[in-house]
Amino acid sequence: MSFEVAKKAIDYILDNENDSNFATESVIWDFIGGEPFLEIDLIEQITNYIKSELYRRNHHWFNSYRLNFTTNGINYDNPKVQQYIKDNYTHIGITITIDGTKRKHDLNRVYKNSSRGSYDDVVKNIPLYLSQFPGASTKVTISSEDIPYIKESVLHLFSLGINEVNINCVFEDVWKDGDELLFENQLIELADEIIDNKLYEGNVCSFYNENIGKPLSTTTSDQNWCGAGMMLSIDAQGNFYPCTRFAGYSLRNKKPIIIGNIRDGINNNLLRPFLSLTRSSQSTDECINCDYAYGCAWCQGENYDAADTPTIYQRATAICKMHKARVRANNYYWNKLYRKLELEGAEKPAEKSFDINC
């Protein structure tokens, strides 16, 4: 993205602060790659423009904004990156993606034109990262090939000092026969390690959520799972999308869904279908009436990409058997933990809720 495109996008958003699409108390400026910190000079230029314009306009976001990054962590210790963090520390959020053990991480994160994985170059920056963001979490994604390494990877991340591991299965149809049983077994073995060694004291793995796996009730919200349509995404050419997952580089089968651009603004007629999405408008009766329905997630972009027609109203269900396996493992985890705590006369650990991200 050129600075001129970024500048026009920022101007459009700030010029239309009274538009219902931007009627929020605060804003997150999310820099998404690729690897964003490869463009730290551009990001600094964009950030300085955002801050100066918020000040010049006396905008209500001036002290209510966040700069958000997900990085592979390879050049986290770069002096320019570190100076940027220092300059924006009170408004910045950073997640370094490290997938677990070296074996797990290097399965997918390999340097271009090389067989060398990036684990060693990332892990050396974790102590610096945690010293700056002590409560930091990481984001791990699981596909079929990763299943055998779930337990060791979560435990490894805990050992590095990353106490919150947000982890989920991919929504794409990559799952082989029997994957759900391997997955369930890994989660049960991980549960044993966490509970037997009291790792639940100070550590959290998002695979274990006490609230999932119940039938939907009359009080369950019918809202869409994710924020597609409420998260303006802008590509390098200045096109607008309802979510980055609807850009061409994120899709396998379908054409991109563009809802406007920096010259013409947002086309609300193209945006409206996303704002009307609900659970019931895109789910089959089987999904709605499923005994495990609560907490079963979806990705709106994958729904579109996997649909039989160019619709956003057909829910993809490739993750179904993996969700049910997770629920079974959750039942094991919480039953074992509560029995242990009851025998010890200890208090129930504090609960934490999670969103499952695409």
C-alpha positions in Angstrom: 0.0 0.0 0.0 1.3 3.4 -0.8 1.1 6.2 1.7 -1.3 8.1 -0.7 -3.8 5.3 -0.6 -3.5 5.0 3.2 -3.9 8.8 3.5 -7.1 8.8 1.4 -8.5 5.9 3.3 -7.9 7.7 6.7 -9.4 10.9 5.3 -12.5 9.1 4.1 -13.1 7.5 7.5 -12.4 10.8 9.5 -14.4 12.9 7.0 -17.4 10.6 7.6 -17.3 10.3 11.4 -21.1 11.0 11.6 -21.8 8.1 9.2 -23.5 5.2 11.0 -20.7 2.9 9.8 -18.2 4.8 11.9 -20.4 5.8 14.9 -18.1 4.2 17.5 -16.6 5.4 20.7 -13.1 4.2 19.7 -11.3 2.7 16.7 -8.7 0.0 16.1 -6.3 0.6 13.2 -5.3 -2.9 12.3 -2.2 -3.4 10.2 -2.5 -6.8 8.4 0.1 -8.4 6.1 1.8 -10.5 5.1 4.3 -9.4 7.7 3.5 -5.8 8.7 6.8 -5.0 10.4 8.5 -5.4 7.0 6.9 -2.0 6.3 7.7 -0.3 9.5 8.7 3.0 7.8 5.4 3.1 6.0 3.5 2.1 9.1 5.2 4.9 11.1 4.3 7.4 8.4 0.6 6.2 8.4 0.5 6.3 12.2 1.9 9.8 12.4 -0.7 11.0 9.9 -3.5 9.3 11.9 -2.4 11.0 15.1 -1.9 14.4 13.6 -5.3 14.3 11.9 -7.1 13.2 15.0 -5.5 16.1 16.9 -6.1 18.6 14.1 -9.7 17.7 13.8 -10.2 17.5 17.6 -11.7 14.1 16.9 -13.2 12.1 19.7 -10.9 9.2 18.8 -7.8 11.2 19.7 -7.3 9.4 23.0 -9.4 6.4 22.1 -7.7 4.4 19.4 -5.5 1.3 19.2 -2.8 0.2 16.8 -3.1 -3.5 16.3 -0.5 -5.9 14.9 -0.1 -9.6 14.4 3.5 -10.4 13.5 5.6 -13.5 12.9 8.1 -12.0 15.3 11.2 -12.5 13.2 12.2 -8.9 13.1 10.6 -7.9 16.4 13.9 -6.8 17.8 14.6 -4.5 14.8 15.6 -1.1 16.1 13.0 0.7 14.0 10.3 -1.7 15.2 11.4 -1.2 18.8 11.4 2.6 18.5 7.9 2.5 17.0 6.7 0.4 20.0 8.3 2.9 22.4 6.7 5.8 20.7 3.2 4.3 20.6 3.3 2.0 23.7 0.1 3.2 25.4 -1.9 2.6 22.2 -0.4 -0.5 20.8 -1.4 -4.2 20.8 0.9 -6.8 19.4 0.5 -10.6 19.0 3.5 -12.7 18.0 2.4 -15.9 16.3 4.4 -18.8 17.5 2.7 -22.1 16.8 4.3 -24.2 19.6 7.3 -26.5 19.5 10.0 -26.1 16.9 8.6 -29.2 15.2 5.0 -27.8 15.1 6.0 -24.3 14.2 8.4 -25.2 11.4 5.7 -27.4 9.7 4.2 -24.4 8.1 6.4 -21.4 8.8 9.3 -21.9 6.4 11.4 -19.2 4.7 10.8 -18.6 1.0 13.0 -20.7 -1.3 14.3 -22.7 1.7 13.4 -25.6 3.9 14.5 -23.8 7.0 11.7 -22.9 9.5 11.5 -19.7 11.4 11.1 -21.0 14.9 14.7 -20.2 16.1 14.4 -16.7 14.8 11.1 -16.1 16.5 11.7 -17.7 19.9 14.7 -15.6 20.6 12.5 -12.5 20.6 9.9 -13.9 23.0 11.7 -12.8 26.2 11.8 -9.2 24.9 8.2 -9.4 23.8 7.0 -10.6 27.2 9.1 -8.0 29.0 7.2 -5.3 27.1 3.8 -7.1 27.1 3.7 -9.3 30.2 0.1 -10.5 29.7 0.6 -11.2 26.0 -1.1 -14.1 24.3 -0.4 -16.0 21.1 -2.7 -17.3 18.4 -2.3 -20.9 17.1 -4.2 -22.5 14.3 -4.6 -26.2 13.9 -5.0 -28.2 10.7 -4.9 -31.9 10.0 -1.2 -32.3 9.9 -0.8 -30.4 13.2 -3.0 -32.6 15.4 -0.2 -34.8 16.8 1.6 -31.8 18.2 -1.2 -30.0 20.0 -0.4 -31.2 23.5 3.3 -30.6 23.4 2.9 -27.3 21.7 0.5 -25.8 24.2 2.7 -27.0 27.1 5.8 -25.6 25.3 4.1 -22.2 25.0 3.3 -22.2 28.7 6.9 -23.0 29.4 8.1 -20.0 27.4 6.0 -17.7 29.6 3.1 -17.3 27.3 0.3 -17.9 29.7 -2.7 -17.4 27.3 -2.8 -19.6 24.3 -5.7 -18.8 21.9 -6.0 -21.8 19.6 -8.6 -23.0 17.1 -9.1 -25.4 14.2 -9.1 -24.0 10.7 -12.6 -23.7 9.2 -11.6 -25.0 5.8 -12.4 -28.6 4.7 -9.0 -30.1 5.4 -10.0 -32.8 7.8 -9.4 -36.5 7.2 -11.3 -39.5 8.5 -10.3 -40.1 12.1 -8.9 -36.6 12.7 -11.6 -35.9 15.3 -10.6 -38.9 17.4 -6.9 -37.9 17.3 -7.9 -34.4 18.2 -10.0 -35.5 21.1 -7.2 -37.7 22.4 -4.7 -34.8 22.2 -7.0 -32.5 24.2 -7.6 -35.2 26.8 -3.9 -35.8 27.2 -3.3 -32.1 27.4 -6.1 -31.8 30.0 -4.3 -34.5 32.1 -1.1 -32.5 32.0 -2.7 -29.2 32.9 -4.8 -30.6 35.7 -2.3 -33.0 37.2 0.4 -30.4 37.3 -1.9 -27.5 38.3 -1.0 -25.6 35.1 -4.5 -24.1 35.2 -3.1 -21.8 37.9 -1.9 -18.9 35.8 -2.3 -20.5 32.4 -5.2 -20.6 29.9 -5.8 -22.6 26.8 -8.9 -21.5 24.8 -9.7 -25.0 23.7 -11.2 -25.5 27.2 -14.3 -23.4 27.6 -16.9 -24.5 30.1 -19.8 -22.9 28.3 -19.5 -24.6 24.9 -21.3 -27.7 23.7 -24.8 -27.1 24.9 -28.0 -26.8 22.9 -29.1 -23.4 21.8 -31.8 -21.9 24.1 -34.5 -19.3 23.5 -32.2 -16.7 25.1 -29.2 -17.5 22.9 -28.2 -14.6 20.8 -29.1 -14.9 17.1 -26.3 -12.6 16.0 -23.6 -13.4 13.5 -20.5 -15.1 14.9 -17.9 -12.7 13.6 -17.7 -9.0 12.7 -17.8 -9.3 8.9 -19.5 -6.1 7.7 -18.5 -4.2 10.8 -14.7 -4.3 10.2 -13.8 -2.2 7.2 -10.8 -3.7 5.3 -8.8 -1.8 2.8 -6.4 -3.3 0.3 -3.3 -1.9 -1.3 -5.3 -0.4 -4.2 -7.8 1.3 -1.9 -10.7 -1.2 -2.4 -13.0 -1.7 0.6 -14.1 -5.2 1.8 -16.4 -6.3 4.7 -13.5 -8.3 6.1 -10.0 -9.1 4.7 -11.3 -12.6 4.2 -13.3 -11.4 1.2 -10.3 -10.0 -0.7 -9.0 -12.0 -3.7 -5.8 -13.2 -2.0 -7.9 -14.8 0.8 -10.3 -16.7 -1.5 -9.8 -20.1 -3.2 -13.0 -20.4 -5.3 -15.0 -17.2 -5.4 -14.6 -13.7 -6.7 -13.8 -10.9 -4.2 -16.6 -8.9 -2.6 -15.8 -5.3 -2.9 -18.1 -2.9 -1.1 -16.5 0.4 -2.1 -13.2 2.2 -2.4 -11.4 5.3 -1.3 -12.7 7.4 -4.1 -16.4 6.6 -4.0 -16.8 5.5 -0.4 -18.8 2.6 1.0 -21.7 1.3 -1.1 -24.3 0.7 1.6 -26.4 -1.5 -0.7 -23.5 -3.9 -1.0 -22.8 -3.7 2.7 -26.4 -4.3 3.8 -26.4 -8.1 3.4 -23.5 -8.4 5.8 -25.2 -6.3 8.5 -28.3 -8.5 8.3 -26.5 -11.8 8.8 -27.7 -13.9 11.8 -27.1 -17.4 13.0 -30.5 -18.5 11.9 -30.3 -16.9 8.4 -27.3 -19.0 7.4 -27.6 -22.2 9.5 -29.5 -25.4 8.6 -32.1 -26.8 11.0 -29.5 -29.5 11.8 -27.1 -26.8 13.1 -29.7 -24.9 15.0 -31.1 -28.0 16.7 -27.7 -29.6 17.3 -27.1 -30.7 21.0 -23.6 -29.3 20.7 -24.5 -26.0 18.9 -23.4 -23.5 21.6 -19.9 -22.3 20.8 -19.7 -23.8 17.4 -18.0 -21.1 15.3 -17.9 -20.2 11.7 -15.9 -17.9 9.4 -18.1 -15.7 7.1 -15.4 -15.7 4.4 -15.2 -19.5 4.4 -19.0 -19.7 4.3 -18.9 -17.7 1.1 -15.9 -19.5 -0.4 -17.3 -22.9 0.3 -20.9 -22.2 -0.7 -22.6 -23.9 -3.6 -23.5 -20.4 -5.1 -22.1 -16.9 -4.6 -23.9 -16.4 -1.3 -22.9 -15.4 2.2 -25.9 -17.2 3.7 -24.7 -20.8 3.5 -22.9 -21.9 6.6 -19.8 -24.1 6.0 -19.8 -27.1 8.3 -16.4 -28.7 7.7 -15.5 -28.0 11.4 -18.5 -29.9 12.8 -16.8 -33.1 13.8 -13.9 -31.2 15.3 -16.2 -29.1 17.4 -18.0 -32.1 18.7 -14.6 -33.7 19.6 -13.6 -30.5 21.4 -16.9 -30.6 23.4 -16.2 -34.2 24.5 -12.7 -33.3 25.6 -14.1 -30.3 27.4 -16.5 -32.5 29.4 -13.5 -34.6 30.4 -11.4 -31.5 31.4 -14.0 -29.8 33.5 -15.3 -33.0 35.2 -11.7 -34.0 36.1 -10.8 -30.5 37.3 -13.9 -30.1 39.5 -13.4 -33.5 41.1 -9.8 -32.6 41.9 -10.8 -29.2 43.3 -13.6 -30.7 45.4 -11.3 -33.3 46.9 -8.8 -30.6 47.7 -11.4 -28.2 49.0 -10.1 -25.6 46.5 -12.1 -22.8 44.8 -13.2 -23.0 41.2 -10.7 -21.2 38.9 -11.8 -17.9 37.4 -13.6 -18.4 34.1 -12.5 -16.7 30.9 -14.5 -16.4 27.7 -13.0 -16.5 24.2 -13.8 -15.5 20.7 -12.6 -17.9 18.1 -10.9 -16.0 15.2 -10.7 -16.9 11.6 
